[in-house]
Amino acid sequence: MAEFKIKTLAEIASSGEEAEILFWVGCAGSFDERAQKITKAVAKILHHAGLKFAILGTEEACTGDPAKRAGNEFLFQMMAMQNITTMNTYGVKKIVTACPHCFNTLKNEYPKLGGNYEVVHHTTLINQLFEIGKLKIKGGVFKGKRITYHDSCYLGRANDIYEAPRNIIEKLDAELVEMTRIKENGFCCGAGGAQMFKEAEKGDKEVNVERIDEALKVSPNVVASACPFCMTMLRDGVKHHEKENDIQVFDVAELVANAMEL
């Protein structure tokens, strides 16, 4: 696919156009080198499906999720109000994001502060695009691969989204293999609730290592996630076992971007 330019809402507005979707990139998707690849994969999918989308660019600030989880409600509300003011100025109606933390905050906590939008996670939107025929998979890319999927806490237990990412994986030419603790009984990667930004507490084992131990039991070639925080923790777990040559960690969007018919 040829390179394409992603416009900001400011650029869209100045040209008198409208974007049907705001792609909320998030802090991880903007600044983390590995998560930037997820951002590119999502953009590639949206562009290929013919959706008119835009980003906020430098006008996008952190949703405030880490501040809220760490107990700083005042800082959270300051950050949220800044974003809400910006989005309401542009008349944003629909948002898609690849981060369950951003998704949960924008969907469930912004409305109380005046930010009322239709917020969808990228796995839900991608699954919908498959259902209406705007995306198709070319066979063979993941043929013979065993893929296990890790449920993000903020996507799964917090928002009851379990089937969309699995439906997408099952469309690939691969085998979906499930870990022991999944869906409602899923196991955290260890990064949620602002734990990502603090030192580990005393214990016998890191949470992400425990989770990868469960993954190893089903002998996967790929561990799939749908969250940039989970991505970091799962990759570190794989590195802990020195399995980088045997197991790859991909976001669901990356799997689709690598296998879709162009």
C-alpha positions in Angstrom: 0.0 0.0 0.0 1.3 3.5 -0.9 2.1 5.9 1.9 -0.7 8.2 2.9 -1.0 11.3 5.0 -3.1 11.4 8.1 -4.8 14.7 8.6 -5.4 16.4 11.9 -8.9 17.7 12.8 -7.4 21.2 12.5 -6.4 20.6 8.9 -9.8 19.0 8.2 -11.7 21.9 9.7 -9.6 24.5 7.8 -10.4 22.9 4.5 -14.1 22.9 5.3 -14.3 19.1 5.4 -15.5 16.8 8.2 -14.0 13.6 9.6 -16.5 10.8 10.5 -14.1 9.3 13.1 -11.5 10.8 15.4 -8.6 8.3 15.8 -7.5 8.7 19.4 -3.8 7.7 19.4 -3.0 7.9 23.1 0.3 8.4 24.9 1.6 4.9 24.3 0.6 5.0 20.6 2.3 8.4 20.2 5.5 8.0 22.1 6.3 4.3 22.7 8.4 3.0 19.8 6.7 -0.4 19.8 3.2 0.9 20.2 3.8 3.3 17.3 3.7 0.2 15.1 0.2 -0.5 16.4 -0.9 3.1 15.6 0.4 2.7 12.0 -1.4 -0.7 11.6 -4.7 0.8 12.8 -4.3 3.8 10.4 -3.5 1.5 7.6 -6.7 -0.5 8.2 -8.9 2.6 8.5 -7.4 4.0 5.3 -7.8 0.7 3.4 -11.5 0.5 4.5 -12.1 3.9 3.1 -13.0 5.6 6.4 -12.6 9.3 6.7 -10.7 9.8 9.9 -8.4 12.3 11.5 -6.2 12.7 14.6 -5.8 15.6 17.0 -2.0 15.6 16.7 -0.4 18.0 19.2 -3.8 19.0 20.5 -4.3 15.5 22.0 -3.4 15.3 25.6 -3.3 12.3 28.0 -6.9 11.2 28.9 -5.9 11.4 32.5 -6.4 7.7 33.2 -3.0 7.1 35.0 -3.6 10.1 37.2 -7.1 8.9 38.1 -5.9 5.3 38.8 -3.1 6.7 41.0 -5.6 8.7 43.0 -5.2 12.2 41.7 -8.8 13.1 40.7 -8.0 16.8 40.4 -5.3 16.3 37.8 -7.6 13.8 36.0 -10.4 16.3 35.7 -8.0 19.1 34.5 -6.7 16.8 31.7 -10.1 15.5 30.8 -11.7 19.0 30.6 -8.8 20.1 28.3 -9.5 17.2 25.9 -13.3 17.6 26.1 -13.1 21.3 25.3 -10.9 20.5 22.3 -13.1 17.7 21.0 -16.3 19.7 21.5 -14.9 22.6 19.6 -14.4 20.3 16.6 -17.8 18.7 17.0 -16.4 15.2 17.5 -19.1 12.5 17.5 -17.2 9.2 17.1 -13.9 8.1 18.5 -11.8 4.9 17.9 -8.8 4.1 19.9 -6.3 1.1 20.2 -5.8 1.6 23.9 -8.4 0.0 26.3 -7.3 2.5 29.0 -8.1 5.5 26.8 -11.3 3.6 25.6 -12.6 3.0 29.1 -11.9 6.6 30.3 -13.3 8.3 27.2 -16.4 6.0 27.1 -17.3 5.7 30.8 -15.8 8.7 32.6 -15.8 11.6 30.2 -19.6 11.8 29.9 -19.8 12.9 33.6 -17.7 15.9 32.6 -19.6 16.8 29.4 -17.7 14.7 26.9 -20.4 12.6 25.2 -19.1 10.6 22.3 -19.6 7.2 20.6 -16.4 5.5 21.6 -15.3 2.2 20.0 -12.2 0.0 20.6 -10.2 -0.8 17.4 -11.0 -4.5 17.7 -14.8 -3.8 17.7 -14.5 -1.5 14.6 -12.2 -3.9 12.7 -14.6 -6.8 13.4 -17.5 -4.6 12.1 -15.5 -3.8 8.9 -15.1 -7.5 8.3 -18.8 -8.1 8.8 -19.8 -5.5 6.2 -17.2 -6.7 3.7 -14.8 -3.7 3.8 -11.9 -5.9 5.0 -10.8 -9.3 3.7 -8.0 -11.6 4.7 -5.6 -13.2 2.2 -4.8 -16.8 3.1 -1.5 -18.3 4.0 0.1 -15.4 6.0 -0.4 -17.1 9.3 -1.0 -20.6 8.0 -0.1 -23.3 10.6 0.5 -20.7 13.4 -0.9 -21.1 16.9 -2.2 -17.8 18.2 -3.2 -17.2 21.8 -5.1 -14.1 22.9 -4.6 -12.2 26.1 -7.7 -10.3 27.4 -7.0 -6.8 28.5 -8.6 -6.0 31.9 -10.0 -2.7 30.7 -11.3 -4.2 27.5 -12.7 -7.4 28.9 -13.8 -7.3 32.5 -14.3 -3.6 32.5 -16.2 -3.3 29.2 -17.3 -6.9 28.4 -15.5 -7.0 25.0 -14.3 -10.6 24.5 -15.5 -11.9 21.2 -14.5 -9.1 18.7 -10.7 -9.8 18.9 -11.3 -13.5 18.9 -13.6 -13.3 15.8 -10.8 -11.4 14.0 -8.1 -13.9 14.9 -10.4 -16.8 13.7 -10.6 -15.1 10.3 -6.8 -15.5 9.9 -5.4 -18.7 8.5 -4.3 -19.8 11.9 -5.4 -21.7 15.0 -6.7 -19.8 18.1 -5.5 -21.6 21.2 -6.8 -20.4 24.6 -5.0 -20.1 27.9 -6.5 -21.3 31.1 -7.6 -18.0 32.5 -9.6 -16.1 29.8 -12.5 -13.7 29.4 -14.4 -13.1 32.7 -11.7 -15.1 34.5 -8.8 -13.4 32.7 -5.5 -12.6 34.3 -4.0 -9.1 34.4 -0.7 -8.5 32.5 0.5 -6.5 35.6 0.3 -2.9 34.1 -3.2 -1.8 34.9 -4.3 0.7 37.6 -1.2 2.8 37.0 1.0 -0.2 38.1 2.9 0.4 34.9 4.5 3.5 36.4 5.6 2.3 39.8 8.1 -0.2 41.2 6.9 -3.8 41.7 5.8 -4.7 45.2 7.3 -7.6 47.1 6.3 -11.0 45.9 7.6 -14.3 44.5 6.9 -13.6 40.9 6.2 -10.8 38.4 2.6 -10.8 37.2 3.6 -10.6 33.5 5.9 -13.6 33.9 3.0 -15.6 35.5 0.8 -14.7 32.5 3.4 -15.7 29.9 3.9 -19.0 31.8 0.2 -19.7 31.1 0.8 -18.8 27.5 3.7 -21.1 27.2 1.6 -24.1 28.2 -0.4 -23.9 25.0 2.7 -23.6 22.8 1.8 -20.5 20.8 3.8 -19.0 17.9 2.1 -15.7 18.5 0.7 -14.0 21.6 -1.9 -11.5 20.5 -3.0 -8.5 22.6 -5.3 -5.5 22.0 -3.6 -3.0 24.4 -0.2 -1.3 24.3 0.3 -1.7 28.0 -0.4 -5.5 27.7 2.0 -5.5 24.7 4.9 -4.2 26.8 4.3 -6.6 29.7 3.8 -9.6 27.5 7.0 -8.8 25.5 8.9 -8.5 28.7 7.6 -11.8 29.9 8.7 -13.5 26.7 12.1 -11.9 27.1 12.3 -13.1 30.7 12.1 -16.7 29.3 14.5 -15.8 26.4 11.8 -16.9 23.9 12.0 -14.0 21.5 13.0 -16.3 18.7 10.1 -18.6 19.3 7.2 -16.4 20.2 6.1 -13.1 18.7 3.8 -10.6 20.4 1.5 -8.7 18.1 -1.5 -6.4 18.5 -4.6 -7.8 16.8 -4.5 -4.8 14.4 -1.0 -5.7 13.3 -2.1 -9.3 12.5 -4.9 -7.8 10.3 -2.7 -5.2 8.7 -0.2 -8.0 7.7 -2.8 -10.3 6.3 -5.5 -8.2 4.7 -6.1 -8.1 1.0 -5.0 -4.8 -0.5 
